[in-house]
Amino acid sequence: MAVSMVQGAAGAIAGKVHGHWSSRMGFIIAAVGSAVGLGNVWKFPYMVGQSGGAAFVLVYLACIALIGLPIIVAEWLIGRRGQKNPVNTMADLARSQNRSPAWVAVGIAGTLAGFLILSFYSVIGGWSLAYLGDAASGTFAGIDKATAGALFDGLLASPGTLLAWHTLFMAVVIGIVCRGVRGGLERASRLLMPALGAILVVLVAYGMTTDGFGAAVSYLFSPDWNRLTGEVVLAALGHAFFTLSLGMGVMMAYGSYLGQEVNLLRAARTVAIADTVIALFAGLAIFPIVFSHGLDAAAGPGLVFVTLPLAFGGLSGGSLLASLFFALLVFAAVTSAISLLEPAVELVEERTPLSRVGAGLATGLAAWALGIVALLSFNAWSDVLIFGNTVFDTLDKLTSKFLLPLTGLGAIAFVAWCLDRESVRAELRLSPTAFRVWDVVARFVAPIGVLIVFINSL
């Protein structure tokens, strides 16, 4: 596979025009949309709950600054220089710098990671759609703990239901991506991100009226350093890396649509701040409801799909609040999913005679088909194990434990050690003193952080 991708990697199919963002703001909104996903609204709150609250949050913020920012800048820089899909870009840049052609593996791994993640991410996106329907129909009204658990278990146990929601979610994603960079990725992000923000504000405003808001603020922002363990630090380090869509080929692909007018460091800072603020707002929306009902903040993945329906069911106007919350979850899932599909679509569009629509349909349907295998691992194929893991868990572990950290490590190492340092300094618009700080972080701090995550995950 690697050899065939390297051969002829110098260019796209003749006559095809490479897309570009309409503006700096359009790019930033799309990048924020990619970063803001289920990891912010679903995973971050329960990780905070499991990892001791504010101490986790503060370590997470430090990791974003020292690891997340350098890697996202590195991936954008690589993408902008190459102006092609991640595979072709890495091949071209390695050749231009007289480096080993093996560097193309970084592009291959990132593109593959995004594709594989999408296949099972779409299944979870389908859960969100299903729960949005349940919330809108009033299913949660008066629900008890046993019924809430049975509702989620029943969803997982039904292949037909999971397939229907998975198919609908993927159809939306494919439809958006097929419309191109400006008409699809950018336009969807411009519509969905403000809606996501507005829903979050409404939910936080409601949380402020509950008895649990003070406890939620304390939980998120008043650290108990006695809770800070090595495991908490590693969890924060890992989540900081994954929440910005790093190592998935996404940011390389998005960078390839960038012009030179965009200041990469400023854009990265904006994306990181927006991503973190939305994650914290999600916590301020969820934890007041959890605390005011005496529920378990450390309920894990069930916090969203089991615990919150129980809380919404006991509220006056709970159906409306639940509908808003699961709409938020769906919007976040869609903005990330379209970015996960993009690197593979860009690769197929540039390396084959297929049009944008053809490439979107081909790659989207392939991800959809793999997603069917993943969703069956919850029911009909639950006894089909790969090294002791279901297909869903295997895809999750393969990407999160291997492909993502290794791709992110490869990207930052290539920029820090292989590209001409003066050209990198000029492109980042840094003074010599500021660049020395960047150099230390990019060459040593960020790679060591990624290696710690990788070794720990093994």
N, C-alpha and C positions, 0 to 999 in steps of 0.2 A: 504493500500500500504506500509506504513512504517513498519508495523508489519511483513509482508511477506518478506520484504527486510532484516529485521534484522535477522530473523530466518535463521540459517545456514550461516551467513555472514562470518564465519571464513575462508572460502577458496574458491578457484576457482574450476572448474571442473578438476578432476584428469587427469594428462597427458598433460595439456596445459602449454606451456612455456610462461612466461611473457616477453614481449619485453624490449629492452633497446636501448638507443641512442648509436650510434657508437663512439661518442666522445663528449667532452665538447662543442666544436665548433658546432657540429651538433645539439646539444640541444639548444644552444643559438640562432642559426639561425632559428630553428623551433619556439622557443619562441618569437623571434622578429617577425616572420611571423604571429604568432597568434595575437600579439599585434597590428601589423600594418595592418589595414584594412580600410574599408570605413570610419571609424571614423577619421582616419588621413587625408585621401585624399579628402573626401567629407564633413564630418561634421566639422572637426577642422577649416578649412578656413572660413566657413560661420559663425561658432560660434565666431571666432575672429572678423569678420565683424559686427556681431550683438552686440558684447559686448565691443566695443570701442578700439580694437587693442591691443597695447603693454601692457597696464595695465592688461588686461585679460591674456596675455601670461605669464607675470611674476608671477601672482598669481597661474596660472596653474602649472608652474614649481615648485613653493614652495609646492603645494599640491601633486605633484608627489613624491617629496622627503619625505614628512611627512606622507602621507597616502598610496600612491601607492606602494612604496618600501617595507614597513613593511608587507603589506597584500600579495604581491606576494611572498615574502620570506616565510611567514606563510603557504601559500597554497603549495608551493614546499616542505617545510619541512614535512607537513602532508602527502603529496603524497609519498615522498621518504621513510618515515618510514613505511607506509602501504604497498607499492609495489603492490597495487591492485586498482581497480576502486574506485572513491570517496565514494560510498556507503559502500562498504566493509571496506575500509580504516577507515572511521569514526567509524564504528561499532567496529572494532578491537581495535583501539586506545582508544576509550572510555572504553572498557572493561579492557584493560591492565592497564589503569590509575584509575580503580575503579570509573569511572564517569557514569552518567546516560546514558542509551542506547538511550535517546532522542537526543543525539548529532548526531546520524545518519541522522537526518533531514537536517543537513548542507550538507552532501553528496547528499542526495536526491534532495534538492532544487537546488544545483549547477548543477547537471546532467540534471534536468528538465529544468532549465533556458537555458542552452546551446542548448538543443533540440528545445525548443520553439523559441529561437532567430533565430536559423538556418532556421526554416520554413518560416519566413518573410524576413530574411536577404537574402535568396536565391532569393526572388522576386526582391530585389534591385540589387543583382548581375546580374539578368536577364536584368534589365534596362541597366546596364553597357555593357553587351554583345550586346544588341540591338543598343546602341549608338556607340559602336565600329564598328559594321557593317555599320551604317549610315555614320560615319566619313570616313571609308575606301572607301565607294562608292561615296564620294563627295557630300552627301546630304546637308551639311552645307554651301556649296559655295554660296555666295551672299544672304544668308538667312536674313530675317528681323525679327524684334521683334515679330510681330504677328505670323509669320510662325514658329518661334522657340517655342513659347508657344503652338501653335496648334500641333506641332510634338509630344511634350511631352504629351499633353492632349489626343492625338489620341492613343498613346501607352497605356496609362492607361485605355482608354475606350474599348480596344479590348481584351476580355478574351482569345481568341485563340492565339494572338500574345504573350501576357504575359505568357501563359501556355507553349508555345514553348520555350521561352527563359529561363523560370524557370526550365523546364525539362532539357534543355541542361546544364545549370549551375549545377544542382544537379547531373547529370550524371557524370560530371567531378569530383565533390567532392567525390561522392561515389566510383568512380573508383580509386581515389588516396588513400582514407582511407582503402579500401579493400586490398591494397598492404602491409599494416602493418606499423610498426613504422619506420624502416629504409628504406624499399623499397617504402613506400608511403609518410608518413608525412615528414620525414627528407629529402628524395630525392627531393620531390616537393619544399620544402622550399629552398634547396640549389640551385635549378634551377631558381625559381621565384624571390627570394629576390635580387640576383645580377641584374637580368633583371629589376626589379622594381627600384633599385638604379640607374642603368644606364639611364633609361628613365627620372627619376627625374632630373638627372644632365643635360641631354640634354634640358629639358624644362626650368630649371633655367638659363642655359646658353643663351637660346633664350630670356628669360625674361630680362636678363642683357642688351640686345640690344635695348630694348624698352624705350620709354620716361617715362613709369610708374615705372621703377625699383627703382629709388630713393624714390618715394612716398611709394612704397611697403615696402622697408627696414625701412623707418621712421615709417610706420604704424605698423609694427611688433615689432620694437625694441626701439622706442622712446615713453615711456609711458606718457600719459596725465592723471595724477592722479585725475583730476576732473571728469574723466569718470568712476572712480572706485566706484561702488555702491555695496550695499549688494547683489543685484541680480547678478552682474558680478562675485563677489566672489563665490557665490553658483554655478553659471554655471561652473566656473573654477574647483571648488571642485568636482562637479559631473562628468565632463568630464575626469578629472585626474583619477578618480576611474574606469570609464568604458573603457578608452582607452587601459588599460593594460590587458584586458580580465579577470578581477577579478570577482569572485562570480559566474562564469559560469561552475565550475567544470573542466575547461580546464587546469588551472595551477596545480591543484591536479593530474589530469590524466598525464600531462607531467612530473610532479615530480615523479610519480610512476615508470617512466622509467629511473630514474637517479641513478647513483652510488654515493658512498660516496666521490669520488675524486673531485666532483664539489663543489666549494666554493659558497654557495647560495647567500651571500651578494654581492660578486663580479659579479656573473652572473646577479643578479637583477639590479645592477647598469648599467651593459652593456646593458641589454634589455631596461631599462628605458631611457638611453641616446639615443640609436638607435631609439626607438619609437618617442622620442621628436624631434630628428634631422630630421627624415623623415616628421613629421608633419609640422615643420617649413619650410623645403624645399618645401613641397606642397604649403604652403603659398607663398613662393618666386616664385613658378612656376605660381600660379593662379593670385595673385594680380597685378603683372606688366601688365598682359593682361587686367585685369579689369580696372585699373586706366588709362592705355594708351588709352582706348576706352571710357572713361567717364561713365563707368557702375557702378551699385550700389554694393558696397562691402558688404552690409548688406542684400543681396537678399535672404538669407535663403537657404533652400534646393534647390531652383531653380538656385542657383549660378552655379552649375555644369551642370544641365540638361536643363537649359533654357538660362542663361546668357552667359556661355562659348561657346556653339555652335554659338551664335550670334557673339561673338568676333572672333572665329576661322573662321567664314564664311567671314569676311572682311579682312583676312590676306592673303598675298601672301604665298603660301605653307601651307595654313591653314588646308587642308585635312590631310597632313602628321602630323602636330602638333596635330590635333584633334585625329588622330589615335593613336599617342603615348600616349596622355593623357588618353584616354579611355582604352587602353591596360594596362596602369598603374592602373587604377581603377579596372579592371578585375583581375589583378594579386593580388592586395591588398585584394579584396573580396575573392578570392579562398584560399589564405593562412590563412585567418581567418576562413572561413567556414569549412575547413577540421578540424581545431582545435575544432570548436563547435560541430561537430559530434562525435569526438573521445571519450568523456566521456561516452556517451550512448553506443557506440560500445564496449568499454572496459567492461562496465557493462554486456551487453548481452553475449559477448564472454566468460566472466569468470563465469557467473551464469547459462548458458545454454549449451547444447551439441553443439550449432552452432559453426562452424569454423569462422575464421576472415572474410572471404568473406560472409558467411551467415549472420553474425551479422551486417556487413556493409550494406548489401542489405536490411535487415529487418528494421533497424533503419533509413537508408537513405530514403527508400520508405515511411516510416511513416512520416518523416519530409516533404518529397515532397508532400504527400497527404494533410497535414495540410497547406502547402504553397498554395495549390490550393484554399482553403477556404480564405486565406489571400488576394490573388490576386483578387478574385472575389469581395472583398469588395470595390474595386475601380470602379466597373462597375455593373455587374448583381445583386450583393447582397449589393449594396451601402446603401440600406434602411434597411438592417438587422443590428440592433444596440444592443449592450450589455451595459446596463447602459449609454446609450447615445453615445457610441463609436462603430466604425466599428470593425470588427474582427481584421484587421491589427492593428489598434490603441490599441485595447484591449490587444493583445499579446505584443505589444511594452510597454504599461504601466504596465502590470502585471510583466514583467521581469525587466524593468528598475527601476520601483518605489518600487517593493517589493522583488522579488527573489534575484536580484543581491546585493543590499545593505545588506540584511539580511544574505545572504550566506557569503559575505565578512566579515561582522561583526562577524559571528559565527566562521569563520576560525581564525581570529586574536585573538578573545577572547579565543578560545580553546588552541592555542599555548601559549598565554601570561598567562593564568590563570589556565589551567588544566594540561599541561605537566610539568614534573620535570624541574625546572629552570636551574639546573646545567647541565643537559643533553642538554638542548637547547643552553646554552652558549657554551658548547663544540662543538656541531654540527655547530654552526655559527662561531666558531673559533675566539671568541672575548675575549679580556682581561676583567678582572673584571670591570674596569672603563668604557670601551666601552659598556659592557653589561648593565651597569646601565642606560646608555643613551638609548640603545635599549629598555630596560624594560619600561622606562617612555613613550617612543613613542608607543610601542606595547600595553601597558596596558591602556593608557589614550588618547594620542594625536590622533592616528589613529581611535580608536573606536568612540571618540567624533566627529571626522570629518565625519565618516560614518553616525552617528546618525543625524548630522545636515542635511546631504543630504537627508536621509530618511524622517525626519520630514518635511523638506521643500517640498519634493515631494508630501507629502500628502495634 
